[in-house]
Amino acid sequence: MSVTDTAHQPGRSEFGKGWKVLIAAMIGVACGASPLPYNTIGFVIGPINAELGWSFAEISAAILVFGITASLLAPVFGWLADRHGVRRVAILAMLAFGLTFALVGAAPASLLGFYLLWFLVGLVGIGSTPVTFSRAVNMWFSQNRGLALGLMLIGTSFAALIVPQVAVRAVEAYGWRSMYPALALFPLLVALPILYLWFREPRADEMPADIHSGGQLTGVTLASALRDRRFWTIWLSILCVALAYGGAHIHMPEIIKQHGMTAAQGASVMGMIGIALIAGRIVTGWLLDRIWAPLVCVPVLLIPAGACWLLMGTSTDVALIYGAAFLLGFAAGAESDLIAYLASRYFGMANYGKVYGLLYMPFGIGSAISPVLYGRIRDVTGSYDQMLQAAMLLFAVGAALLITLGRYPVFNRETARAA
């Protein structure tokens, strides 16, 4: 059997060859800068306020510093992965992220110093996110790329289940400063050894035949991508969805309080979102391998618009609130998968890191700004309803934009040139 025949065998062949890399990428995503900061900042806001006297808003702004810094550097790390190989970039970035994250526990009694430490985490941490890991997964999988990307991103859901438990115990036992070095053990002692052993790009004879030609990855140059209407259509769609969802997730406990639900019920609702994230990633990934991606996106992105409508007002129908939370989580699980999938299908793999990095920017920036918008509307009006109405429109616009993308392009040897 030829290399080409092997590459075109359905899923079993791809998973048989790439399962180690997929597991390593999943663990890397779970231990990297995507989930750890966002899943833990809430547990130290109160203790930091009590020790240093900073306001909740001032402490929370650290995540904004981190998120904006990381998002702006995503294309740089994508370029490094394209140029020097994803294995080297991912391993070094995971090491740097673990060390800088641990340093946050040594923050001085200076708000500027605190922000500087979070700037450093963002400066190196973006290389330990799907910006790098998705490149390798895309290079191992073609027939089952959507499902593989969905499985890789389940790592963030695992982190949401495990990391908060460790964070709470560390804070209770030794104080908030101990939480950061304790959690840094995940990237340093769990992810790094597995990445070193299992994470790599495929050799030419291991790649699916449709992503390389003559031993060279196929795809467009970065300049060509930036001149393509489809790039900016995807970019704007991602920004709309990130602005709509990011704040809804962060403010969900407060949103459901306005429906008369208790803190215990709020915790259950957040658990429901975690389950929905996993379901969204697997189901959407499976569908992407079988149906034109924009056609999958339309219902996936319109469903949370309905969820926002259910969350408006003050009704106390618990079943509807749980249902709305599930729908929002399902869509969020699908969104991260879509960014990597659309980047690879519409622009190829030759310059995937740079293209994906630029498409990650609106996701990161929108997700960082969205909680501020939700909070501002709540402060001014006393309710989240106006922002939820705006989110409905943003989800609908995001879906409508993607339906205009057209067919996937076919890449050939002439397009397989580095930028």
N, C-alpha and C positions, 0 to 999 in steps of 0.2 A: 504494500500500500504506500502511495506517495505521500509526501508531506502535505500537499494540497488536499488530498482526499482526507487525511486525518484531520486537518484543520476544519474541513466542512462537515465532519460528523456532528450530529446533534449533541445536546448538552452533556451527555455522559462523558464524552471525550474531553470537553473543555474542563469540566469539574474534576475529572480524573487527573488532568495535568496541572491544574491551577489551584487545587484546594488548599495547599499549604500557604500560598501567597494570599489567598482570600482570607484565611483565618488570621494570618499575620496582619493584614490590612484592617480587619475588623477589630482586633485587639489594639492596634495602633490608633485607630479612630476613637476607641473607648477610653484610652489613656492619654489622649492628646488634648490640645487646646480648644477643641470644639466643646466638649462637655464639662471639663473640670471647673473652669472659672464660673460658668453660668449656673452650675448645679450646687455651688458651695457659697457664693457671696452672701446669700440670704442668711446663712447661719452665723455670720460674724458681724453683721451690721450692728446688732444690739450690743454685743461685747465691745466692739471698737468704739461705739458711741459712749459707752460707760467709762472706758479707760481713757480715751483721748479727747472726748467732748465734741467731736465732729458731728455734724448733722447727718441724718439718714441720706439726704440728697447728696451731700458732699462725698459720703462713702460710696454710694451707688454710682457716682460719676466715674469711679475707677473702671467700671465695666465699659463705660462709653469710651474712655481713653484706650483701653485694651482693644475694643471692637473696631474702632476707627483705624487705629494703627495697623492691626492685623489685616483688615480689609484692603487698605491702601498698598500693603506689601504683598498681597496675594499674587499679583502678576510677576513680581520679582522672583518669588519662590517657584512659581510655575516655569519661568525662564530658566532658573537654575536646574530644575528637574529635567527640562528638555535638553539642556546643554551638558550636564554632568551625570545624568542618570538619577532616577528616582530613589534608588536604594541609598546612595550616599547622602542625598539631601534629607531623606526621611530619618535616617539614623542620627545624623548630626543635629537636626532640628529637635528630635525627641529628647536627646541628651540636654541640649540648651534649654528647652522648655522645662524639663524637670528641675534643673538647677535654678533657673530664674523664678519658677513658681515657689520653690522652697524658700527663696530669699524674701518673698513677701511677708513671711512670718517675722522677719527682722526689721520691719518697717519702722523708721524713726518717728518721733512725735511731731512730724511735719507733714502737712497735707500735700505739699509739693513733692516731698520725698516719696510719699505713698503713691502718688500718680506716676512718678518717675519709674518706680518698680513695676507698675502695671504697664507702662510704656515698653519696658524691656521685655516683659512677658509677651506682649503683642509683637514686638520686633522680631522675635525668634520663633514664637509659638505657631504662627500660621503654617510653618513647614510640617507640623505634626497633625495636620487636619486633612480632610478629603482633597484639598488642593494637590497634595502629592500622592496620597494613597490611591485615589481614583485613577490616576494615570496608569499605574501598574495593573490594576484590575481591568481597565479597558483594553490593555495590551494582551491580556491572557484570554479575555472572553469577547466573543462577537455574537454568536447565536443566542447566548444567554446573558448578554451584557446587562440588561435591565435587572434581572433577578440577582446577578452577582453584585451589582452596585447596591441594590436594596439590602442584601445580606451584609455587605460591608458596613452600611450605615446603621445596622442594628446595634453596632458597637456603642453608639451614643445612647441608645435605650438601655443597654446593660449598665452603662455608667450611671444613668439616672436612677437605677434601682440599687446599685451598690455604693456609689461614692457618697451620697448623702448620709448613709448609715455610718460610714467611717468618719465623716466630717463631724457629725453630732457627737460621737463617742470621744473623738479627740478634743473637741471644745469643752465637753463636760469634764473630762479627766485632767487636762493640762492647760486649758485656756485657748483663746482663738489663735495665738501665735503658733501653737503646736500643730494646728490643722494643716498649714501649708507644707511643712516638711513631711508630715505624715502622708498627705496625698501625693506628694512628689515621688513617693516610692512606687506608685503605679507606673508612671512613665519610665522611671529609672530601673526598677527591678522586675517589672512584669513585661512591659512592651519592648524595651531595648533588647533583651536576650532573644525574644521570639523574632523580632525584626532581623537581628543579625543572622539567625539560623535559617529563616524561611523566606524573608522578603527580598524579591529581586524582580527585574524585568525578564521577560522571556527571551531566549535566543531566537534567531531568525527562523529556525526550523520548528520552534514551538509556538510561533505566533499564528493566529487565524489568518488565512490567506488574504482576506479582504482588507487588512489594515497595513499590508506592506507589499512592495513591488520591487523586485530585484534587490532584496535585502534592505530596502529603505522604507521607512514609514510613509504612508500616504496621507495626504491632507493639504490644506491650503496654507499659504504663508500668513503671518499675523497681519501684514498690511492688507492682504486680500480680504481677510475676515473683517477688518475694520471698515472696509469699503462696502461690505455686504449688508444690505438692508436687514437681512435675517438676524445678524448679530445684534443690532440695536433693538430689533423687535424683542428678542429674547431678553436682552439687558433690561429693557423697560418693563417687561412682564415680571421679571424676577423682583425688580424694585417695588412694583405695585403689591405683589403678594407678601414680600417681607415687611412692608409698612403696615399691611393689614393684619398680619399674624403675630409678629414679634411681641407687641404690647399686649395682645389678647392673652398670650401664654403667661407672661410675667404678672399681669394684673388679674388673672383668673380667680385667685382666692378672694380678691376684693369685689370682683364682678358678681360672684355668686353670693357674697354677703348681702348684696342689694336685693337678692331674691329671698332673703330670710333664712339662708342655710347656715349651719354651724361650721366652726373651724374643722371639726372632725369630718363633716361631710365634704368640706373643701379639700381635705387631704385625699379623700376617696375620689373626688373628681379629678385631681391631679394624677392619681393612679390610673384612672380611666384614660386620660390623655396619653400616658406612657404606653398603655396597651395599644391604643389607636396608632401611635407612632410606629410601633412594630408592624401592625397590620398594614398600615399605609405603605410602608417600604416594601414589604414582601409582595402584596397584591399588585401594587403599581408596577414594580419591577417585572413581575410575571407578565402583566398586560403589555408593557412596553416591548417585550420580545415578540409579541404576536399582533399588535395593532399599531398603526401609525401614531406616533407619540402625541402630536397635538390633539388627536381625537380622544386620547386618554385624558389629556389635560383638562378638557372642557368640563366634564362632569366632576372631576376631582377638585377643580378650583371653584365651581359653582356651588358645590355642596357646602363649603364653609360659609358662603354668603347666606345661605339659609340658617346656618348655625348662629351667625351674628344676629339675625332677626329674632331667633328664639331667646337669645340672651338679653335682649332689650327689655326694659320695663322692670317690674318688681314682682311678677307672678312667682308662685312657689311650687310650681309643678316639677317635682324633683326628677321625674322620669325624663321630662323634656330637657332639663339642664344637663343631666348626664348624657343624653343623646347629643346635645349641641357640643359638649366637650369632646365626645368621641369623634364627631365629624370634623371639628377643628384639628384635633390631633392626627386624624387620618390624612388630612390634606397637608399638614406640616411634614409628616413622614414622607409623603410623595414628593414634596417640593425639592428637598435636597437631592433626591434621586434624579429628578428631571434635569437639574443643572448639568450634572456630569454626563447624562445620557445625550441631551441635546447638543452639548459642546462636541462630543465625539462623533455623532451622526451627521451633523451639518458642516463641521469644519475639519474632521479627520484627526489623525493622531500625530502628524508630523510636528505640529507646534501646539499640541494639546495643552501643555502646562500654561503657556502664556494666555491662550484663549480662555481656558477655564478660570485662570486667575482673574482676568478682567471681568468675567461673568460672575465670579464670586463677590466682587466688590459691591454691587448693588444689594446682594443678599446680606452681607455683613453690615454695611452702612445702614440699610433699611431696618434690619433687626435691632441695631443699636439706637436708632432714632425713634422707632415705633413706641417703646415703653414711655419715652418722654412725652410723646403726643397723647397717648392714652392718659397719662397722669395729669397733663395740663388740662385736658378736657374735663377730667374728673374734678380738678381743683376749681375750675371756673364755673362749671354748671352743676356740680354736685352729683353728676351721673355720667356713666360711660356711653349713654345712648347715641349721642351725636357722633362719637368716634366709631361706634359699631355700625352706624349708618354709612359712614365714610368707608369703613372696611368692606362692607357689602359691595360698594361700587368698585373698590380697588380689586377685589377678587374677580368680579365680572370683567373688568378691563383686562386684567392679567390673562384670563381665559380667552377672551376675544382676540387679543394680540397673537397668541400662539397659533390660532387656527389659520392665520394668514401665511404660515411659513412655507407651505408647499412641500413637494417631495424631497426625500433625502437625496443629496447629490451623490454621484458615483465618482470616486477619486481614482486617478490613474498615475502612472509613473511620472508624468510631466508635472503633476501637482505635488509630488513628494519632495519638495525642496525646503530646507530650513530657511527661516526668515533671516 
